[in-house]
Amino acid sequence: CNSFDKVLQIFRETKLKLGEILSAFEFLDRASFDISVSHLARDKPVDQDSPFYILIETSGSNEDHDEEKLSALLEYLMEESIVENGIVASDE
């Protein structure tokens, strides 16, 4: 996301829309993200550079339900132009 204000807005929306399945909300600035990617010798998960990156983790009892809620959140955030890009990943 573009600003820390948007990080806070995303945090509020995430708590509201994910509720009981939200287990972690983490954000990194670009320097921290770049160092993490470099240290772990991984490809960047997104091609677009941004001032801030957010990681949201869920842990509900129904994986399909969790994925549906997380996808709906991402869709909402993108439709409202709160985020520019996003990826839904899984442990599999």
N, CA, C and O atoms as CSV, one atom per row, in Angstrom:
chain,resi,resn,atom,element,x,y,z
A,1,CYS,N,N,0.837,-1.181,0.000
A,1,CYS,CA,C,0.000,0.000,0.000
A,1,CYS,C,C,0.883,1.246,0.000
A,1,CYS,O,O,2.088,1.181,0.247
A,2,ASN,N,N,0.257,2.363,-0.280
A,2,ASN,CA,C,0.999,3.600,-0.519
A,2,ASN,C,C,1.374,4.377,0.733
A,2,ASN,O,O,2.340,5.140,0.717
A,3,SER,N,N,0.628,4.197,1.817
A,3,SER,CA,C,0.868,5.030,2.993
A,3,SER,C,C,0.553,4.252,4.276
A,3,SER,O,O,-0.146,3.239,4.263
A,4,PHE,N,N,1.098,4.766,5.381
A,4,PHE,CA,C,0.802,4.144,6.667
A,4,PHE,C,C,-0.668,4.311,7.023
A,4,PHE,O,O,-1.245,3.440,7.675
A,5,ASP,N,N,-1.286,5.416,6.607
A,5,ASP,CA,C,-2.719,5.597,6.839
A,5,ASP,C,C,-3.526,4.477,6.192
A,5,ASP,O,O,-4.510,4.009,6.764
A,6,LYS,N,N,-3.112,4.045,4.996
A,6,LYS,CA,C,-3.806,2.938,4.330
A,6,LYS,C,C,-3.568,1.624,5.076
A,6,LYS,O,O,-4.461,0.778,5.140
A,7,VAL,N,N,-2.375,1.450,5.637
A,7,VAL,CA,C,-2.107,0.259,6.456
A,7,VAL,C,C,-3.113,0.201,7.606
A,7,VAL,O,O,-3.687,-0.853,7.878
A,8,LEU,N,N,-3.323,1.324,8.273
A,8,LEU,CA,C,-4.279,1.373,9.387
A,8,LEU,C,C,-5.706,1.121,8.911
A,8,LEU,O,O,-6.475,0.437,9.586
A,9,GLN,N,N,-6.057,1.664,7.764
A,9,GLN,CA,C,-7.390,1.440,7.203
A,9,GLN,C,C,-7.590,-0.036,6.876
A,9,GLN,O,O,-8.653,-0.597,7.144
A,10,ILE,N,N,-6.580,-0.657,6.302
A,10,ILE,CA,C,-6.652,-2.087,5.971
A,10,ILE,C,C,-6.761,-2.913,7.247
A,10,ILE,O,O,-7.499,-3.897,7.286
A,11,PHE,N,N,-6.038,-2.524,8.283
A,11,PHE,CA,C,-6.119,-3.232,9.561
A,11,PHE,C,C,-7.543,-3.178,10.115
A,11,PHE,O,O,-8.074,-4.194,10.563
A,12,ARG,N,N,-8.159,-1.995,10.086
A,12,ARG,CA,C,-9.536,-1.857,10.593
A,12,ARG,C,C,-10.501,-2.722,9.778
A,12,ARG,O,O,-11.338,-3.421,10.348
A,13,GLU,N,N,-10.387,-2.677,8.452
A,13,GLU,CA,C,-11.272,-3.468,7.586
A,13,GLU,C,C,-11.046,-4.968,7.798
A,13,GLU,O,O,-11.996,-5.752,7.788
A,14,THR,N,N,-9.799,-5.355,7.987
A,14,THR,CA,C,-9.466,-6.761,8.197
A,14,THR,C,C,-10.086,-7.268,9.492
A,14,THR,O,O,-10.686,-8.343,9.506
A,15,LYS,N,N,-9.954,-6.519,10.573
A,15,LYS,CA,C,-10.565,-6.920,11.850
A,15,LYS,C,C,-12.078,-7.021,11.716
A,15,LYS,O,O,-12.694,-7.939,12.258
A,16,LEU,N,N,-12.676,-6.079,10.994
A,16,LEU,CA,C,-14.123,-6.052,10.823
A,16,LEU,C,C,-14.613,-7.232,9.978
A,16,LEU,O,O,-15.600,-7.877,10.330
A,17,LYS,N,N,-13.940,-7.510,8.885
A,17,LYS,CA,C,-14.429,-8.500,7.920
A,17,LYS,C,C,-13.957,-9.928,8.206
A,17,LYS,O,O,-14.623,-10.880,7.799
A,18,LEU,N,N,-12.844,-10.096,8.885
A,18,LEU,CA,C,-12.352,-11.452,9.169
A,18,LEU,C,C,-12.661,-11.897,10.592
A,18,LEU,O,O,-12.798,-13.091,10.856
A,19,GLY,N,N,-12.769,-10.949,11.500
A,19,GLY,CA,C,-13.170,-11.247,12.874
A,19,GLY,C,C,-12.438,-12.405,13.507
A,19,GLY,O,O,-11.223,-12.364,13.700
A,20,GLU,N,N,-13.195,-13.443,13.827
A,20,GLU,CA,C,-12.675,-14.576,14.609
A,20,GLU,C,C,-11.628,-15.407,13.902
A,20,GLU,O,O,-10.894,-16.140,14.564
A,21,ILE,N,N,-11.524,-15.325,12.573
A,21,ILE,CA,C,-10.527,-16.159,11.878
A,21,ILE,C,C,-9.181,-15.448,11.709
A,21,ILE,O,O,-8.212,-16.070,11.274
A,22,LEU,N,N,-9.104,-14.157,12.046
A,22,LEU,CA,C,-7.851,-13.412,11.927
A,22,LEU,C,C,-6.892,-13.856,13.023
A,22,LEU,O,O,-7.196,-13.734,14.210
A,23,SER,N,N,-5.730,-14.374,12.619
A,23,SER,CA,C,-4.746,-14.774,13.624
A,23,SER,C,C,-3.499,-13.905,13.600
A,23,SER,O,O,-2.776,-13.849,14.594
A,24,ALA,N,N,-3.224,-13.216,12.477
A,24,ALA,CA,C,-2.061,-12.318,12.422
A,24,ALA,C,C,-2.270,-11.259,11.346
A,24,ALA,O,O,-2.834,-11.526,10.285
A,25,PHE,N,N,-1.803,-10.053,11.647
A,25,PHE,CA,C,-1.764,-8.944,10.702
A,25,PHE,C,C,-0.394,-8.313,10.871
A,25,PHE,O,O,-0.098,-7.732,11.915
A,26,GLU,N,N,0.431,-8.424,9.858
A,26,GLU,CA,C,1.794,-7.905,9.926
A,26,GLU,C,C,2.035,-6.980,8.746
A,26,GLU,O,O,1.504,-7.195,7.657
A,27,PHE,N,N,2.841,-5.947,8.970
A,27,PHE,CA,C,3.212,-5.095,7.849
A,27,PHE,C,C,4.710,-4.846,7.889
A,27,PHE,O,O,5.337,-4.852,8.948
A,28,LEU,N,N,5.262,-4.627,6.704
A,28,LEU,CA,C,6.682,-4.336,6.556
A,28,LEU,C,C,6.824,-3.116,5.667
A,28,LEU,O,O,6.043,-2.921,4.736
A,29,ASP,N,N,7.830,-2.293,5.957
A,29,ASP,CA,C,8.137,-1.234,5.012
A,29,ASP,C,C,8.983,-1.839,3.888
A,29,ASP,O,O,9.413,-2.989,3.973
A,30,ARG,N,N,9.208,-1.071,2.861
A,30,ARG,CA,C,9.888,-1.614,1.681
A,30,ARG,C,C,11.295,-2.121,1.999
A,30,ARG,O,O,11.693,-3.178,1.510
A,31,ALA,N,N,12.047,-1.382,2.806
A,31,ALA,CA,C,13.408,-1.810,3.141
A,31,ALA,C,C,13.399,-3.158,3.863
A,31,ALA,O,O,14.206,-4.033,3.552
A,32,SER,N,N,12.491,-3.327,4.824
A,32,SER,CA,C,12.390,-4.602,5.555
A,32,SER,C,C,11.990,-5.734,4.623
A,32,SER,O,O,12.519,-6.842,4.712
A,33,PHE,N,N,11.051,-5.447,3.728
A,33,PHE,CA,C,10.610,-6.452,2.758
A,33,PHE,C,C,11.767,-6.881,1.855
A,33,PHE,O,O,11.989,-8.073,1.644
A,34,ASP,N,N,12.500,-5.903,1.325
A,34,ASP,CA,C,13.623,-6.209,0.424
A,34,ASP,C,C,14.703,-7.023,1.132
A,34,ASP,O,O,15.257,-7.955,0.550
A,35,ILE,N,N,15.003,-6.679,2.377
A,35,ILE,CA,C,16.004,-7.428,3.148
A,35,ILE,C,C,15.525,-8.856,3.398
A,35,ILE,O,O,16.307,-9.801,3.288
A,36,SER,N,N,14.254,-9.017,3.732
A,36,SER,CA,C,13.702,-10.359,3.983
A,36,SER,C,C,13.781,-11.227,2.735
A,36,SER,O,O,14.195,-12.384,2.802
A,37,VAL,N,N,13.388,-10.672,1.606
A,37,VAL,CA,C,13.427,-11.423,0.342
A,37,VAL,C,C,14.862,-11.801,0.005
A,37,VAL,O,O,15.135,-12.932,-0.397
A,38,SER,N,N,15.769,-10.860,0.170
A,38,SER,CA,C,17.178,-11.116,-0.137
A,38,SER,C,C,17.771,-12.169,0.808
A,38,SER,O,O,18.448,-13.096,0.362
A,39,HIS,N,N,17.515,-12.025,2.103
A,39,HIS,CA,C,18.062,-12.944,3.102
A,39,HIS,C,C,17.535,-14.371,2.912
A,39,HIS,O,O,18.271,-15.342,3.090
A,40,LEU,N,N,16.272,-14.485,2.555
A,40,LEU,CA,C,15.667,-15.802,2.362
A,40,LEU,C,C,15.921,-16.369,0.966
A,40,LEU,O,O,15.543,-17.502,0.667
A,41,ALA,N,N,16.564,-15.571,0.121
A,41,ALA,CA,C,16.879,-15.975,-1.258
A,41,ALA,C,C,15.627,-16.442,-1.995
A,41,ALA,O,O,15.604,-17.510,-2.606
A,42,ARG,N,N,14.589,-15.614,-1.920
A,42,ARG,CA,C,13.299,-15.917,-2.561
A,42,ARG,C,C,12.988,-14.873,-3.621
A,42,ARG,O,O,13.523,-13.764,-3.608
A,43,ASP,N,N,12.110,-15.257,-4.537
A,43,ASP,CA,C,11.568,-14.290,-5.474
A,43,ASP,C,C,10.524,-13.452,-4.748
A,43,ASP,O,O,9.874,-13.924,-3.815
A,44,LYS,N,N,10.369,-12.196,-5.189
A,44,LYS,CA,C,9.315,-11.362,-4.609
A,44,LYS,C,C,7.963,-11.950,-4.989
A,44,LYS,O,O,7.762,-12.338,-6.139
A,45,PRO,N,N,7.038,-12.020,-4.044
A,45,PRO,CA,C,5.718,-12.583,-4.354
A,45,PRO,C,C,4.867,-11.668,-5.239
A,45,PRO,O,O,3.914,-12.128,-5.867
A,46,VAL,N,N,5.204,-10.382,-5.291
A,46,VAL,CA,C,4.506,-9.431,-6.162
A,46,VAL,C,C,5.542,-8.658,-6.962
A,46,VAL,O,O,6.636,-8.373,-6.476
A,47,ASP,N,N,5.185,-8.324,-8.189
A,47,ASP,CA,C,6.114,-7.606,-9.066
A,47,ASP,C,C,6.176,-6.109,-8.783
A,47,ASP,O,O,7.165,-5.448,-9.098
A,48,GLN,N,N,5.139,-5.599,-8.204
A,48,GLN,CA,C,5.004,-4.160,-7.983
A,48,GLN,C,C,5.688,-3.742,-6.686
A,48,GLN,O,O,5.454,-4.348,-5.640
A,49,ASP,N,N,6.538,-2.706,-6.744
A,49,ASP,CA,C,7.156,-2.165,-5.533
A,49,ASP,C,C,6.169,-1.240,-4.840
A,49,ASP,O,O,5.363,-0.566,-5.482
A,50,SER,N,N,6.249,-1.223,-3.522
A,50,SER,CA,C,5.317,-0.440,-2.727
A,50,SER,C,C,6.023,0.028,-1.454
A,50,SER,O,O,6.964,-0.625,-1.003
A,51,PRO,N,N,5.590,1.138,-0.870
A,51,PRO,CA,C,6.196,1.582,0.393
A,51,PRO,C,C,5.929,0.633,1.565
A,51,PRO,O,O,6.740,0.539,2.487
A,52,PHE,N,N,4.773,-0.078,1.527
A,52,PHE,CA,C,4.410,-0.994,2.608
A,52,PHE,C,C,3.832,-2.285,2.049
A,52,PHE,O,O,3.201,-2.297,0.992
A,53,TYR,N,N,4.060,-3.372,2.780
A,53,TYR,CA,C,3.530,-4.691,2.430
A,53,TYR,C,C,2.824,-5.239,3.658
A,53,TYR,O,O,3.237,-4.985,4.790
A,54,ILE,N,N,1.750,-5.996,3.426
A,54,ILE,CA,C,0.958,-6.537,4.529
A,54,ILE,C,C,0.804,-8.041,4.366
A,54,ILE,O,O,0.603,-8.544,3.261
A,55,LEU,N,N,0.902,-8.747,5.484
A,55,LEU,CA,C,0.678,-10.184,5.532
A,55,LEU,C,C,-0.480,-10.426,6.495
A,55,LEU,O,O,-0.445,-9.992,7.647
A,56,ILE,N,N,-1.495,-11.119,6.014
A,56,ILE,CA,C,-2.655,-11.450,6.836
A,56,ILE,C,C,-2.729,-12.967,6.944
A,56,ILE,O,O,-2.699,-13.672,5.935
A,57,GLU,N,N,-2.826,-13.462,8.171
A,57,GLU,CA,C,-2.920,-14.907,8.395
A,57,GLU,C,C,-4.250,-15.223,9.065
A,57,GLU,O,O,-4.680,-14.532,9.989
A,58,THR,N,N,-4.891,-16.280,8.581
A,58,THR,CA,C,-6.144,-16.725,9.183
A,58,THR,C,C,-5.979,-18.134,9.730
A,58,THR,O,O,-5.106,-18.885,9.297
A,59,SER,N,N,-6.826,-18.479,10.684
A,59,SER,CA,C,-6.770,-19.830,11.255
A,59,SER,C,C,-8.137,-20.223,11.803
A,59,SER,O,O,-8.300,-20.438,13.004
A,60,GLY,N,N,-9.092,-20.311,10.925
A,60,GLY,CA,C,-10.412,-20.770,11.331
A,60,GLY,C,C,-10.510,-22.281,11.234
A,60,GLY,O,O,-9.546,-22.946,10.854
A,61,SER,N,N,-11.652,-22.817,11.569
A,61,SER,CA,C,-11.830,-24.273,11.570
A,61,SER,C,C,-12.317,-24.811,10.227
A,61,SER,O,O,-12.349,-26.025,10.022
A,62,ASN,N,N,-12.701,-23.909,9.300
A,62,ASN,CA,C,-13.196,-24.335,7.999
A,62,ASN,C,C,-12.386,-23.623,6.914
A,62,ASN,O,O,-12.595,-22.439,6.651
A,63,GLU,N,N,-11.473,-24.345,6.296
A,63,GLU,CA,C,-10.546,-23.755,5.326
A,63,GLU,C,C,-11.264,-23.071,4.163
A,63,GLU,O,O,-10.852,-21.993,3.735
A,64,ASP,N,N,-12.327,-23.680,3.651
A,64,ASP,CA,C,-13.079,-23.087,2.543
A,64,ASP,C,C,-13.717,-21.765,2.961
A,64,ASP,O,O,-13.697,-20.794,2.204
A,65,HIS,N,N,-14.275,-21.729,4.153
A,65,HIS,CA,C,-14.885,-20.513,4.684
A,65,HIS,C,C,-13.837,-19.415,4.861
A,65,HIS,O,O,-14.071,-18.259,4.510
A,66,ASP,N,N,-12.685,-19.789,5.406
A,66,ASP,CA,C,-11.596,-18.825,5.611
A,66,ASP,C,C,-11.152,-18.227,4.282
A,66,ASP,O,O,-10.995,-17.013,4.158
A,67,GLU,N,N,-10.954,-19.081,3.302
A,67,GLU,CA,C,-10.499,-18.617,1.990
A,67,GLU,C,C,-11.537,-17.701,1.346
A,67,GLU,O,O,-11.183,-16.710,0.707
A,68,GLU,N,N,-12.799,-18.028,1.511
A,68,GLU,CA,C,-13.878,-17.207,0.963
A,68,GLU,C,C,-13.881,-15.816,1.602
A,68,GLU,O,O,-13.999,-14.809,0.905
A,69,LYS,N,N,-13.751,-15.766,2.931
A,69,LYS,CA,C,-13.733,-14.480,3.630
A,69,LYS,C,C,-12.502,-13.662,3.258
A,69,LYS,O,O,-12.601,-12.450,3.068
A,70,LEU,N,N,-11.344,-14.310,3.152
A,70,LEU,CA,C,-10.116,-13.611,2.802
A,70,LEU,C,C,-10.177,-13.086,1.367
A,70,LEU,O,O,-9.753,-11.962,1.101
A,71,SER,N,N,-10.692,-13.879,0.461
A,71,SER,CA,C,-10.847,-13.444,-0.931
A,71,SER,C,C,-11.822,-12.275,-1.029
A,71,SER,O,O,-11.583,-11.333,-1.785
A,72,ALA,N,N,-12.914,-12.324,-0.275
A,72,ALA,CA,C,-13.883,-11.226,-0.271
A,72,ALA,C,C,-13.247,-9.941,0.268
A,72,ALA,O,O,-13.507,-8.854,-0.247
A,73,LEU,N,N,-12.419,-10.067,1.298
A,73,LEU,CA,C,-11.714,-8.906,1.843
A,73,LEU,C,C,-10.793,-8.304,0.791
A,73,LEU,O,O,-10.808,-7.093,0.569
A,74,LEU,N,N,-10.001,-9.135,0.148
A,74,LEU,CA,C,-9.071,-8.648,-0.871
A,74,LEU,C,C,-9.822,-7.989,-2.026
A,74,LEU,O,O,-9.412,-6.938,-2.518
A,75,GLU,N,N,-10.904,-8.599,-2.449
A,75,GLU,CA,C,-11.711,-8.025,-3.530
A,75,GLU,C,C,-12.243,-6.646,-3.124
A,75,GLU,O,O,-12.180,-5.700,-3.909
A,76,TYR,N,N,-12.761,-6.534,-1.912
A,76,TYR,CA,C,-13.269,-5.257,-1.414
A,76,TYR,C,C,-12.158,-4.205,-1.392
A,76,TYR,O,O,-12.348,-3.087,-1.872
A,77,LEU,N,N,-11.003,-4.562,-0.837
A,77,LEU,CA,C,-9.900,-3.606,-0.730
A,77,LEU,C,C,-9.423,-3.140,-2.100
A,77,LEU,O,O,-9.042,-1.982,-2.267
A,78,MET,N,N,-9.444,-4.032,-3.073
A,78,MET,CA,C,-9.023,-3.657,-4.424
A,78,MET,C,C,-10.094,-2.811,-5.116
A,78,MET,O,O,-9.762,-1.837,-5.792
A,79,GLU,N,N,-11.356,-3.161,-4.962
A,79,GLU,CA,C,-12.442,-2.385,-5.575
A,79,GLU,C,C,-12.485,-0.962,-5.036
A,79,GLU,O,O,-12.787,-0.023,-5.772
A,80,GLU,N,N,-12.185,-0.804,-3.753
A,80,GLU,CA,C,-12.202,0.521,-3.122
A,80,GLU,C,C,-10.875,1.259,-3.305
A,80,GLU,O,O,-10.697,2.349,-2.762
A,81,SER,N,N,-9.943,0.679,-4.063
A,81,SER,CA,C,-8.617,1.270,-4.319
A,81,SER,C,C,-7.832,1.522,-3.037
A,81,SER,O,O,-7.053,2.471,-2.948
A,82,ILE,N,N,-8.046,0.668,-2.056
A,82,ILE,CA,C,-7.295,0.762,-0.809
A,82,ILE,C,C,-5.959,0.043,-0.970
A,82,ILE,O,O,-4.943,0.474,-0.424
A,83,VAL,N,N,-5.968,-1.058,-1.725
A,83,VAL,CA,C,-4.733,-1.759,-2.094
A,83,VAL,C,C,-4.656,-1.827,-3.614
A,83,VAL,O,O,-5.669,-1.758,-4.311
A,84,GLU,N,N,-3.431,-1.965,-4.108
A,84,GLU,CA,C,-3.217,-2.022,-5.552
A,84,GLU,C,C,-3.039,-3.446,-6.058
A,84,GLU,O,O,-3.281,-3.730,-7.231
A,85,ASN,N,N,-2.618,-4.335,-5.174
A,85,ASN,CA,C,-2.298,-5.698,-5.599
A,85,ASN,C,C,-2.440,-6.620,-4.396
A,85,ASN,O,O,-2.339,-6.172,-3.254
A,86,GLY,N,N,-2.669,-7.885,-4.642
A,86,GLY,CA,C,-2.765,-8.831,-3.543
A,86,GLY,C,C,-2.713,-10.264,-4.024
A,86,GLY,O,O,-3.057,-10.566,-5.167
A,87,ILE,N,N,-2.285,-11.129,-3.152
A,87,ILE,CA,C,-2.158,-12.560,-3.458
A,87,ILE,C,C,-2.729,-13.337,-2.277
A,87,ILE,O,O,-2.469,-13.001,-1.121
A,88,VAL,N,N,-3.498,-14.365,-2.568
A,88,VAL,CA,C,-3.966,-15.274,-1.552
A,88,VAL,C,C,-3.145,-16.546,-1.685
A,88,VAL,O,O,-3.166,-17.196,-2.730
A,89,ALA,N,N,-2.427,-16.900,-0.639
A,89,ALA,CA,C,-1.582,-18.094,-0.645
A,89,ALA,C,C,-2.085,-19.078,0.387
A,89,ALA,O,O,-2.875,-18.719,1.260
A,90,SER,N,N,-1.630,-20.323,0.294
A,90,SER,CA,C,-1.998,-21.336,1.273
A,90,SER,C,C,-0.776,-22.147,1.648
A,90,SER,O,O,0.278,-22.041,1.020
A,91,ASP,N,N,-0.931,-22.964,2.685
A,91,ASP,CA,C,0.160,-23.809,3.167
A,91,ASP,C,C,0.452,-24.986,2.261
A,91,ASP,O,O,1.510,-25.606,2.365
A,92,GLU,N,N,-0.460,-25.292,1.392
A,92,GLU,CA,C,-0.345,-26.494,0.570
A,92,GLU,C,C,0.780,-26.420,-0.418
A,92,GLU,O,O,0.996,-27.364,-1.179
